[in-house]
Amino acid sequence: MFARSRASIALGYVSILALILVLFGVAVGLGFWYTVNDLQDEQLVEEAEKRRTIVSSGAYSGGSDEFGWSAVSPDGRPLARVTTGSALGLPYASLARQAAREHRMIPATVQGPEGAVRLVSLPVERSGTVVAVVQVAQPREVVRNAVYRFISVLVPTEILALVLATIGGLFVSGRAMRPISDAFDKQRTFVADASHELKTPLTLIKIDAEMMARTPKSGDDEEFLGHLLSETDRMDAILSDLLVLARLDSGELAVAREPFNLADAVVETTDRFAKRAAARGISLAVEASGKLLARGDAERTSQVLAALLDNALRHTPEGGLVTVDCRYRDGSAETEVRDSGPGIPQEHLRRVFDRFYRGEATHTSGESARSTGLGLSIARGLVRAQGGDLTAENAEEGGALFRLRLPTALDASG
């Protein structure tokens, strides 16, 4: 139980951190993209300024070879072009004419022969007249490559951070759960010891009450002693349930993992409830024949089936029907216990296996009101201790449906 809680805390911590890292990565990646774009524009403008100085002096060579460039007349005719710019599609006459016409630098992204190109068109003026336009270009691939290199470093770093966070989360959650686990262990030990110790005086009380009941002095004594014996039996059952729960929690309850015939366990258990069902006019239908080989504990499984049948009979009205059938399904040995009662309200369905939870039974009287709310919780614990599961739902035709699944003797490992 605490291992699952520890894992859940660590998973929640890592999930939040993963979300933060994803958002952080996206934000940083976009920020880096825009920064590199701005840096490319700044470098293009700086190179264009150098080229404009060269062209103004009447020369058409010099500058950096990292960029392609071209000198263009105001009407778009090339004046000079270096070989580094040929693959970039220089010159771009329309942009040159626009820069000359508007007397300003025109930055633009254009589609070149080999992909996207970032281009700056800068007019060269003499005495207020545009005499040429300098175009400097560089592939956009330069930006993409820089971003890809950045991401190739960022992603592994974030993955490493998540791995370290997972390790740290498990460590921190383990330390956080340790006081709770210690307190729970002490409580579990106390419950087990108290349950065991209380059984002795309770047994003596019952023996004394039974002796007195044999020779009651009056009718009232007989009635009082009957109540005393009834409540003593009820307290004994509660203490037994608490002891089983404590042993389940500590993993100290002996549960076998051996092949047995689940069909036989179903028939034997339902036979014990036949008289009780008949007394209330409830039909008890059983569909279990042949062999249904399961792997688990036959005695504990019978205890689970008894809890399910007891629950079904308590919630089935007089004249109703309780059906029990078993089969192989999806690689498991499965038994269904279905009643014709009102079913389980949706607000109670998810809590039917909670300890001491009785749902609507807390507002009723009779057998339901006397329920401690431990039977179904113990039943699920016993099934899971055998490597199976116990679920509850509402049947389509009405009533509650409890489904018990155990590993098959053929597929399950010992």
N, C-alpha and C positions, 0 to 999 in steps of 0.2 A: 504493500500500500504506500509506504513512504518512498519507495524507489520510484513509483509512478508519479508521486507528488514532486519529488526532486527533479525527475525528468521533465515534468510539465513546467515547473518554474524555470528550469534552464532553457527549455524550448521557447517559452514566452520571452525570456530575456534576449535570446539569440534572434528571435523573430523581430522584435522591436529594433534591435541593433542592425539587423539585415535591412529593414525598411529604411532606417536612418542612413545606412551606407549607400543604399541604392539611390535615395534622394540626393545625398551628398555627391555621389559619383556623377549623377546626371547634371547637377548644378555645376560641379567643377568642370565636367567635360564640356558643357555648353560655354561656360566662362572661358575655358582654354581655347575653344574654337573661335569665339569672337575676338579674343586677345590676339591669336595668331593671324586672323584676318586683318585686324587693325595693323598689326606689325608688318604684314605683307604690303598693305597700302602705304604705310609710312616709308618702307624701303623703296617701293616703286616711285613715290613722289620724290624721295631724295635722289634716286638715280635719274629721274626725269629732269630735275633741276641741274644736275651735272651735265646731262646731254644737251639741255638748252644752252648752257654756257659754251659748250663745245660748238654747237651749231651756230651760235651768234658770232663766234670768232671765225666762222667759215670752214671749220674742220668737221670731218665726219668720222673720226676714229677716237678711241680712248673710252674710258669708263669700265664698268665691271662686266665680265662675261657671264655672270650669273643670270643676266636678264637679256631678253631679246629686245631690240629697239629699231625704230625706223624714223627717218625724217621725211615729212610729207608736206607738200605745198598746201596753201589754204584751200585749193579746190580738190584736194585729195590725191594728187599725183605723187608717187614716191620720188624723193630726192636722194635718199641713200638708205641702205639697209645692210645690216651685218648678218652673217650667216647664222648666228645663234637665234635670230628671230624668224628665220624662214619656216621652221617647223611649227611656229606659233600662229601662222597665218597672217603675219604683218605684211603690209599695213592694212588698217581698217578705215577705208576712205570716209564712210558716213560719219564716224565718230570724229575724224580729223576735221571734216567740214563743220561739224557742230561746235567743236572747240574753237575754231577760227571765227565762226560767226558770233559766238557768245563771249569771246575773249576771256575764257575761263578754263580751268582744268576740268576734264570730264573723266571720272573713274567709271569703269564698267566691267562686267563679267560677260565674256562672249564665248561662243563655241568655236574652238579652233579645229584644225585638221586632226589633232590627236587628243581632243578632250577640251574641257573648260579652261579658259585663259582669263587671268585678271589683267586688265589693261588700264593705263593712264595716258590720256591725251593732253599734252601741255602746249599751249600756243607760244611761239617765239615772236616777240614784238620788237619793232624798231620805229622810234618816233611815233608810237601809238598805232602803228600798222602791223598786222599779223603777216609775217613773211614766211613762216613755216610752222609746222606742228610736229612736236616730238612725241612719239608713241613708245612707251616702255611696257613690256609685258612679261609675265611669268606664269607658268602653269599652276592651276589651282591644286594640282596634285601635290605640290610642295606643302600646302596647308594640310591636306588630308593625311599625308605621310606623317607630318608632325603630330597630328591628333591621334593617329593610329599608334604611333610610338608611345604617346602619353597614356593611352588606354591600355596598351600592352603592359605598362608598368602599374597602372592604377588598379586594374581588375585583380591580378594576382595578390597585390597588397591588400585589397579588401577581402579576398578569400582567406588569406592568412589571418587577417584580423578576426574574421568569423570563426575560424578554427580555434584561435586563441581565446576568443570570447566564449565559445562552447566549453572549452576546458575550464576556463575561469568561472563560467556560469554553473557548471556541475560542482566545482569546488565550493563556490559561495553558497549555492543552494544546499549542498550537503552540510555545510557548517550551520546554515540557518535552520535546517530541519533537525539537526542533532538534538537541541534541547527539547523540541516537540516529541521526537522519537523516544528520548529518554523518559519524558513525562508519561508518554503513552505506554511504554514498557512497564513503568511502575504501576500505572493504573490497571493495565491488563493483569499484572501479577497480583495486585490487590483483589481484583474481581475474581480471579481464579481461586486464590486462597480463601477469600471470604465465602465464595460459593461452596467450596469444599468444606470449610469449617461449619457453616450454617446448616449443612445437611445433617450433621450428627445430632444437634439438639432438636432439629425438626423431626428427625426420625423418632427420637424418644418421645416427643410430644404426640406424634401420631400413634405410637404404641400405647401410651397411657390413655389416649382418647378412645382407642379401639377397646381397651380393657374396660373402661368405664361404660362404653356403649353396650357391653354385653349384659350389664345389670343396672340399667338406668333406674333412678329412684322415682322419676315422674315423667310424664309425657313431654314436659318442657325440657327436661334434661336430655331426652332423646333427640329433640329437635336441635338444641344447642350443640350437642355433640356431633350431629350430622353436619351442621354448618362448619364446625371446627375441623372435622375430617376433610370436608370439601375444600376449605381454604388451605389446609395443610398440603393437600395434594397439589393444589394450584401453585403454592409457593415452592414446592419441591420441583415442579415442572419448570418454573421460572429459573430456579437456581441451576438446574441441569442445562437449560438453554444458555445461560450466562457462561457456564463452564465450557460448553462446546464452542461458543463464540471466542472466548479467551484463548482456547487451544488452536482454533482456526487462525486467529490473528498472529499467534506466535509460531505457527507452522508445526506445532507439536502434536496435532491430532493425527492419529494413525489412520491413513486412508490407503487401501490396497489399489494396485494397478494390475489387475489380472483378469483374464477372460471370464465372462459369465453370461448367462442367458437372460437378457433384459426382459424378454417376453414372460419368462417364469416369474421374475420379480414383480412384473405388472399384475399378473393373475393372482399371485399370492397376496399382494397388498390390497387389491380391490376386493378380494374375498373377505378381508377383515372389516371392510366398510359396508358390506352388503346389508347386514341387519340394520345398521344405523340409517342407511338410505331407505330401506323398506319401511322403517318405522315412521318416516316422514313422507312416505308416498313418492319418493324420488326414484326414478329409474336410473340404474347404473349399467351402462352398456360398455362392454369391453371388447376390443378387437385386437387380440394378441394370440397368435397361434404359431406353432413351429418354433424355430430358433431365430433369435435376433442377438447375435453375438456382439457384445460390447466389451470394452476394457475399462475396468474400474473396480469399485467396491460394491458388491451385491447388497450387503447389509446397509451401507450408507445410502445407496440408491433407493432401497425400500423405504428408508427414513424420509428421503426427499419426496417420494411418491405419496407417502402418508400425509405429509404436510400439504401437498397439492390437493389431495382428495378431501382432506379436512377443510381446506379453504373453499373448495368448490361446493361442498355440501352446506357449509355455513352461508353461502351467498346464493344458493339455489332455492327458489320458493317451493312449497309443497306441490307435488304433481309435476315437478320439473324433470330435467334430464341432465345427467352428467355422463359424458362419453370419454373413454380412454382408449387410444389406439397407438400402436407403435409400428415403425417401419424403418427401412434404410432410406436415407435421403442425403444427397450431396456428400457421400463418403462418411456419414455419421449414423449412429444408431439413435433414432429419435422417438420420443414419446410425447404425445399431446394430451393434455387434460383440459376438456372444454365443458363449461357449464351453461345453463340456460337462464342465468340470473341477469341482473340489469347491466352487467358489464362494469368496466372500470372508467370512471370519469377521466377525461383527458388531463385535468389538473392533478390527478392522483397517479396517473399511469407511470410517470417517470420516477415515482418515489415508492412504489409498492415493495421494493426490496430493501428500503431503508430500515434501519433498526428502530424499533418502538413506534414505527409509523403505522397507524391504523386507518387513516383517511376518514371516510364517512362512518366507519365503525365507532368512532369516538362519540357520535351523536345518536347511536342506537342502543338498544338494550339486548339482553339475551346473550347467545353464544358469541356474536360478533363483538359485543362490548367487553366480554371477558378475555378477548384476545390480547396478548401482550405485544403483538407486532414484531415478534422475533422469528416466527416460523419460516416465513419466506426468505428472510435474510440468511438464516442458517442454511436453508435449502440451497440457495445460490452458492453460498460458500462451500458447501459439501460437493456440489457439482463441479465447481471450478477447481477444487482440490483434486478432482479426478481427471482434470484436463478437458472438461466439457464446459457447457454454459446453460443457463436457464434464463429464458426471456418471457415477457408478458405482453399481451396485446389484446385487442378486442376483436372477436370473430366477426366476419362479415354478416353472418346470420343472427348476430346478437350474442351476448354473454362474453365472459372472459375466457381467454385461451392462453394456457401456459405450455411452453415448448421446452422440453428437456433434451439436450443433445450430449452424447458421449462418443468418444472415439470408438471405432469398430475394433474388434479383436484382430482383424486381418491387417488393418492399416496402421494402427497405433503402435508406437514403440513402448517397450516396457520401461 
